[in-house]
Every structure is written in C-alpha cells, then in structure tokens.
Amino acid sequence: MKNNLILTFCGMLLTIGGIFAQQDPHYTFYRYNMNIVNPAFAGSVEGAELALGLRSQWAGVEGAPESQSAIFGTSLGKKVGLGLSILNDKTFIETQTWLAIDVSYHIKVSQENTLYFGVKGSANTYDANTQGLRTYGVGQDGTLMDFENRFTPNIGAGVYWKSKRYFISASIPKLLTPDRLQENNGNAFVGSDKMHAYLAGGYEFALSKSTNLHITNMLRYVNASPLSYELTGMVDFAKRFTLGAGYRFSESFSGLFLFNVGKGFDIGYAYESALEKPVDGIDNGTHEVFMRLRM
C-alpha cells in the first residue's frame, strides 16, 4: 500500500512540475537566503556571514524533494562585495548541484540609502535517472535514451536597494536556459530550464525600543508559469528571538522562528504546509532548518 502511494505521488509530482515549471526550490527563510537569488546582496551585511540551510519536503516519502545550501558573503574594501553559494537539490530521479560566485558594487546614495549592483557567475551539474521513469509511471521520449549528466555554466544579475528601515531587491540569477527533463501528457522529454525572475521587498516597523515587526514579500516569475507571491511577517524581540508566519498565495502557509544563541550565531526552524494534499495519507509538510554565523 505504501509503495502504491509513493508511486502515485511521484507521478503526480512530475506532472505538476511539468505544468507549473517551478524548477528552483523555494525557501521559507528566503529573507536570509538572498544571495541565492540576488548577487547584489553580497557584501550588504556588515562583516562576513555564513549561512547553512536544509529543506526537506513531504517527510516519509522515499526520494521526496530535499535541498541543502551553503552561503557565504563578505565585503572587500569599501565598495565591493563577494559571495559564494552552493546549492544541492534532489527530487526523485533528478539531482543537481549549483555553485555560484557573486560580485557586487555599491553606491552610497545618501546617509541611510545604498544601491548595490551584482553579477553572478555559476556552474550547474544536472543528472536524471531516466531508467526510473517507468517506475514512477511516466513514459519517456526516444531522445532520452542517451541522456547524460549535464554540466552548464550560467550568468545572472541583480540590484539591491538598502535603507535603514526597508529594502528592495530585483534579480534574475540564471539568464541562460540549459537542457533538463520535462513532462507532458505522461511522457518525459528533453526540454529547457526556465528563466526565474525575483522581486522582493521588506519594511521594518518599530513596535517598541526592543521589539520590531518585519514585513517581507517576494514575487517569483517563471517563464510560461503562474506568478508565485509570498508574504511573511516576523516579530523580532530584542534581536534575541524572532517569531513569524508566512503565506504563499494559493500554495501554502508556514510558521518559523529564529533564535540568537550568542556571539553572532543564529539557528532557526520553519514548517510549511501545502493548502492541498496531493495524496491522502502522506504528510504534506515541509521542514526547513537554518543556521547563520556572523563574523
């Protein structure tokens, strides 16, 4: 019974992926993972920062989506920032690892406002176990017979406006569209990656001398797919503990917290639940762990 549920679920996931083309992973802690989507964010935080993340979707389902990330950012001199991002993503028969280097340059517009420009150079390895397609109830096009591991370079760009109380971010982390697996009418074939564009912003409201409310949002556009919009509210208590909730319109809702252990070290956890269960009896929750060290 369990195997039948898994097989049914996998087939549905591939179909959903083909329709909506959400090919890059979402993160509930997107406010703290900005380097992944916007190279201009590199060096915008005072000092150096290292962030580690783990996102596990649909716990208990063999081969379900899982992502690991490592992000480092620092300033170089007075005007230049440097960032490094490593992302590993696995979804059933697909596995990819993405390595990116970011370089940013900023202009001091006023005492409280700074404009950052960034470019991203990246390389991606992509592999799909096409032999397992029939196991998941999906046929394959003849062109997949010789499908091999892909190694592709890419470039991206972004801008980031930082003020004392708010920020605005706009970026396209991958301008090129290399080959990857797609699905249509129950058959897999060689298609192309979709361009992702991100627009984000946030504002900080002072509730008291030691308590602040952070409202952030992100709009994701994927070529030939519906827009995805996420709104998150977080309350920061004396920069020691942050508690929040988020809503991805028509997709999911989430809860998260971030705790400052001390000496620039933060650890956080988020739980996200889809609005609709794809298969009865399977946990539709997503767990996300986040760690950050500021130096």
N, C-alpha and C positions, 0 to 999 in steps of 0.2 A: 504493500500500500504506500509506504513511504517513498519507494523508488518511483512509483507511478506519479505521485505528487511532484517529485523533483523533475521528472521528465516533462510533465505538463507545464510546470512553471518555467523551465528553461526555454521551451518552445515559445511560450508567451512573451518572455523577456526579449528574445531575439526579434520577434515580431514588433514589439513596442519600440525596440531600438531602431528598427528599420523605418518605422513611421515617423518618430519624433527626432531621430538623429542626435540625441543628447550624448555625444561621444566622449566628452571630457567630464570627469567626475565633479559633482557638486560638493561643497564643504559647508557645514553649519557654521564653523569658525572662519568663514570667508574674510571677515574683517582683519583677522590676524594672519591670513594666508595670501595677502595681496600680491606678494612677489610672484606667485604662480601665474596670475593673470595680467599683471601690470609691471613691466620692468622699471617704470619711473618711480616706483615705490622704494627701490633700492637706495639705501643711504638716507632715507627721510626720517628715520628714527635716530635719536641721539645715541651715539656709541655703536656697538655691534650687537647683533641679535641673532640667536639660533632658535629655530622652531622645528619641532617634530610632531607629526600627526599620523594617526591611524584611523581609518574609517572602514567599518565592517557592516555590510548590508545583508538583511534577511538572515539572521543568525540561525544556524542549524541546517541550512541548505548547502549541500556539497557544491563547491565551485562558485558560490554566490559572489557578487562583486566585492572586492576588497582593494583598498588603496593605502599606500604608505608614502609619506612625504617628508623631506628634509629641506629646510630653507635657511639660508644664511645671508645676512645683509650688513653692510658697514659703509661708512663714509671714508673717502680717500681725499684728504686735503679739505679745502673749504668749499669746493664746487661740485665734486664728483662723488658718485656712489657706486658701489659694486655689490652684486647679488649673485647667489648661486642657488639653484633649485634642482632637486632630484625627486622625481615622482615615479612610483611603480604602481601600475594598475592592472588588476586581473579580473576578468569577467567571463566565467565559464570557459569557453575554448579560446578566448583572446587574452594575450598577455603583452603589455607594453611598458617600456621604461623610457623616461624622458629626462634628459639632462639639459639645463639651460644656464646661461651666463647673462647677467643683466649689467648694463652700464647706464648710469643716469647723470644728468647735468641739471643744476638748479639755478634759478634766478631769484634773488630777493626782491620781490615786488614792493613790499612795504615792511614795516616793523613786525607785523603779525601775519603777513601773507608771503608764501613762497611757491613758485611754479617749477615743477620738475618735468624734465623730458627724459624718456628712456627708450633704449633699444634692447632687444633680446635676440641672442643667438642660441639656437638649440639643436639637439640631435635626438632622434627617437628610434628605438628599436621596436618593431611590431611583429608579433607572431600569432598565428591562428592554427589550432589543431583541426584542420579540415576533415581528418579521418573521423572525428567525433560528431560531425554534423548529423548524420543519420541517427545516432544515438539520441540526439535531442529532438528528433522528429522533424528535421529540416533537410531538404534535399540540397544538392549542390550543382552549380553550373560547371560545364566541362572545363572552363578556364581555370578552375581551382585545382585541377589535378597536379599541377606543378607549382602550387602556391608555396613560396618560401619566406623565411624571415626577412623583413624589410628593415633597412637602415636608411633613414632620411634626415637631411638637415632642414632647418626651418629658420625663419626670422619673424620678429614681432616688434611692436612699437606701442607706446602709451604716453599719456600725460597725467599729471597728478597735481592738483591744487591743494595746498595745505594751509589752513588758517588756525588760529588759536582755538576756535570752537567748532569748526566744520572742515570737511574735506570733500573734494570731487575727483573722481577717477574715471578715465576713459581709455580703453585699450583693445588691441587685437593681438593676442600673444602668438598666434600662428597665422601667418599670411599665406603660406603655401598649403596645398591640399594633396598630400600623398595618398597612395593606394591603401585600402583597408577593406575588410569584409563588410558586406551589406546584405540585407534580406528583403525579398519582395515576393509576395504570393507563395510563401512556403519554400522558397528556393534562395540559397545564398549565392552571391556572385561577387566578383572583384569590383568595388566601387571606389569612391574617393572620400577622404576625410572632409569634414565640413568646417568652414571658417566660423570661429566663435568670436563675438564682439561683446565687451562688457562695459556697462556704465554703472558706476556706484557713487554713493554719497552718504554723508552722515553728519549729524549735529549733536553737540553735547550741551545739555541743559543742566544748570546748577540748581539742585534741589535744596542744598544747604552747604555749609562750609566744607563738609567732608563727604557729601553724597551727590553723585551726578547721574543723570539719565542720558544714555547714549542711544540715539535712534539711527540705525543704518539700513540701507537698502541696496539691492543690486538687481540690475536688469541684464539678462543674458539673451543675446540673439544668436541663433544658429541658422545658417543658411537653409532655406526651404523648410523651416520648422516654426512652430508657435513660439511666441515670446515667453520667457520664464522670468517671473518677478518675485523677489524675496524681500520681506520686511522683518527686521529684528529690533527688539528693544532690550537694553541691558542697563541695570542699575548697579553702579559702582559704589561700594561702601568703603570710603577712606582708602581707596587703592589697595585694599586687602582682600576683598571678596566681591565678585561680580556675579549677578544672577540675572538671567534673561530668558526670553522666549522668542520664537520666530515663526513666520508663516510663509510658505511658498505657495502662491496662489494656485488653487485647483490641484495641488500636488501633495503637500504635506504640512505638518506643523511640528515644532521642535521645542525642547527646553534645554538650557545649558547653564553651566556655572564655570567660573574661573577663580582659582584660589591662589593668592600670593604666599608661597611657602616662606619666602625670605631671600634677601640678597639677590634680587632680580630674577628669581626663579618662580614661574607660574605653572600650574597644572590645571587642566580643565577637562570636562566631560560633557557630551551632548547626546541626547536621544532624540531621534527623528522618527515620526510615524507617518506612513502614507495614508492619504484620505480614503483610499480604496484598497482592499486586499486583493492581490492578483489571483490567489488560490486559497480556498478555505483550509484552515488547519496549519498554515505556515505563518510564522511570525513575520510581520511586515515592518518591523522596527529596524532602525539603523543606529549603530553605536559609533561614537567618534571620541577619540582621546586626543588631547592636545597638550603639548609641553613647550614652554618658552623660557629661554635663558638670555637675559640682557647683561651685556658686559661693558 
